[in-house]
Amino acid sequence: MLNQCILVGKVNKIAVTNDDEIIITLGIKRNIRSEDELIENIDYIDVKLLKEINATIIDYIKENATVGIKARIKPIEIDVDGSCIRVAEIIAEKITFINTKTDDE
């Protein structure tokens, strides 16, 4: 069995939590085909970085950079109003910088 996913997209937002974890939001384009047209949509996916790569990545990653991420999916349970909800967390294990130039450059 293999728990692995590959995501390629633009870094939309970079956030550092109180626990010094880095969470980046990737904007990933996807096309939806309707009967007569092709509609382009963007999915925004939060990706948590492993602590081992935090120190290296934070110095180089910028918003609007295009990156490739090798990640795994980690199921977690969240308590919401006494009800337990299962969600999937995306944990980045490796990041490859595809294009670090922003639209301004």
FENNOR-V343548 format. One record per backbone hydrogen bond with DSSP energy under -1.0 kcal/mol. NH is the residue of the N-H (numbers start at 1). CO is the residue of the C=O. If there is no record, write none. Layout:
nh->{NH & NH}
co->{CO & CO}
This chain:
nh->{5 & 7 & 9 & 10 & 11 & 12 & 13 & 15 & 17 & 20 & 23 & 24 & 25 & 26 & 27 & 28 & 30 & 32 & 34 & 39 & 41 & 43 & 45 & 47 & 48 & 49 & 50 & 53 & 57 & 58 & 60 & 61 & 64 & 65 & 66 & 67 & 68 & 69 & 70 & 71 & 72 & 74 & 76 & 78 & 80 & 83 & 85 & 87 & 89 & 91 & 92 & 93 & 94 & 96 & 98 & 99}
co->{71 & 69 & 67 & 27 & 65 & 25 & 25 & 23 & 21 & 17 & 15 & 47 & 13 & 45 & 10 & 43 & 41 & 39 & 37 & 32 & 30 & 28 & 26 & 24 & 90 & 22 & 92 & 50 & 53 & 54 & 57 & 57 & 11 & 62 & 99 & 9 & 96 & 7 & 94 & 5 & 91 & 89 & 87 & 85 & 83 & 80 & 78 & 76 & 74 & 72 & 48 & 70 & 70 & 68 & 66 & 66}
